[in-house]
Amino acid sequence: MIDLYYWTTPNGHKITMFLEEAGVPYRIIPVNIGKGEQFKPEFLRISPNNRIPAIVDHAPEGGGAPVSVFESGAILLYLAEKTGQFIPSDLRGRVEVLQWLFWQMGGLGPMAGQNHHFSQYAPEKIPYAIDRYVNETARLYAVLNRRLANREFIAGSTYSIADIASYPWIVPYQRQGQDLDTFPRLKRWFETIRTRPATIRAYEKAAAINTQPVVTDEARKILFGQNAKTVGS
Ligand SMILES: N[C@@H](CCC(=O)N[C@@H](CS)C(=O)NCC(=O)O)C(=O)O
């Protein structure tokens, strides 16, 4: 049984998508980041960066004490290795998945996140910042579109954690100022994943947990006012 510390955001959806695909039993522990629940000491013990998602595996390989993991890329890799699913075991197949997983973690996720911030949430509309992140998101979409020219999925012919990591960050494409019709291969990939039964179940779980926007006026103060003092010593 896996405990999933989760909220209804792209990085949270990655893990429900994986767990639904893999058929691993799990329990969702909601962490409402708009209400500041990510700062509770019991959550910080497993997720010291005060961010969701995190997991606790109560039946780790080899037995022993439960294993906790934070950072969505590390969680996907941990779960893929634990279950032997959504990552190939051969060196070449594995490296394809790993480089695109890290591409998502270091590129698509952070850039699209800043895009959301400056386009939707920042109290001032700063054209330079909006253009920078809308353009960088477009560049990353184009990279994916090109990558998918002769492959069904990001790492090749089979669905992998590289796809699972990227998909939730394409879902809000309109809010990112993007038009999927200008990226036809990305659009084909997106539709293929959108209609997978596990994806549908993952997003239904989210809708059952939270129907409100994550960033409300109250949440804005909690999410966007953090600094070193928030963390303490
Ligand atoms: N690199 C981290 C990012 C996690 C992240 O930014 N989580 C957001 C929700 S998508 C969060 O928990 N925010 C809470 C906060 O800002 O205090 C990952 O991929 O797990």
The ligand as an SDF file (V2000), in Angstrom:
LIG
                    3D

 20 19  0  0  0  0  0  0  0  0999 V2000
    9.6860   19.8220   -8.3950 N   0  0  0  0  0  0  0  0  0  0  0  0
    8.5750   19.5110   -7.5420 C   0  0  0  0  0  0  0  0  0  0  0  0
    7.5590   20.6290   -7.6100 C   0  0  0  0  0  0  0  0  0  0  0  0
    6.3940   20.3530   -6.7040 C   0  0  0  0  0  0  0  0  0  0  0  0
    5.4860   21.5630   -6.6240 C   0  0  0  0  0  0  0  0  0  0  0  0
    5.8270   22.6850   -7.0340 O   0  0  0  0  0  0  0  0  0  0  0  0
    4.3260   21.3290   -6.0270 N   0  0  0  0  0  0  0  0  0  0  0  0
    3.3700   22.4220   -5.8550 C   0  0  0  0  0  0  0  0  0  0  0  0
    2.0290   22.0210   -6.4330 C   0  0  0  0  0  0  0  0  0  0  0  0
    2.1800   21.6000   -8.1530 S   0  0  0  0  0  0  0  0  0  0  0  0
    3.2100   22.6810   -4.3640 C   0  0  0  0  0  0  0  0  0  0  0  0
    3.1590   21.7570   -3.5840 O   0  0  0  0  0  0  0  0  0  0  0  0
    3.1470   23.9400   -3.9460 N   0  0  0  0  0  0  0  0  0  0  0  0
    3.0000   24.2800   -2.5750 C   0  0  0  0  0  0  0  0  0  0  0  0
    3.6910   25.5550   -2.1970 C   0  0  0  0  0  0  0  0  0  0  0  0
    4.0920   26.2960   -3.1190 O   0  0  0  0  0  0  0  0  0  0  0  0
    3.8050   25.8260   -1.0070 O   0  0  0  0  0  0  0  0  0  0  0  0
    7.9350   18.1840   -8.0000 C   0  0  0  0  0  0  0  0  0  0  0  0
    7.9550   17.9380   -9.2100 O   0  0  0  0  0  0  0  0  0  0  0  0
    7.4630   17.4150   -7.1490 O   0  0  0  0  0  0  0  0  0  0  0  0
  1  2  1  0
  2  3  1  0
  2 18  1  0
  3  4  1  0
  4  5  1  0
  5  6  2  0
  5  7  1  0
  7  8  1  0
  8  9  1  0
  8 11  1  0
  9 10  1  0
 11 12  2  0
 11 13  1  0
 13 14  1  0
 14 15  1  0
 15 16  2  0
 15 17  1  0
 18 19  2  0
 18 20  1  0
M  END
$$$$
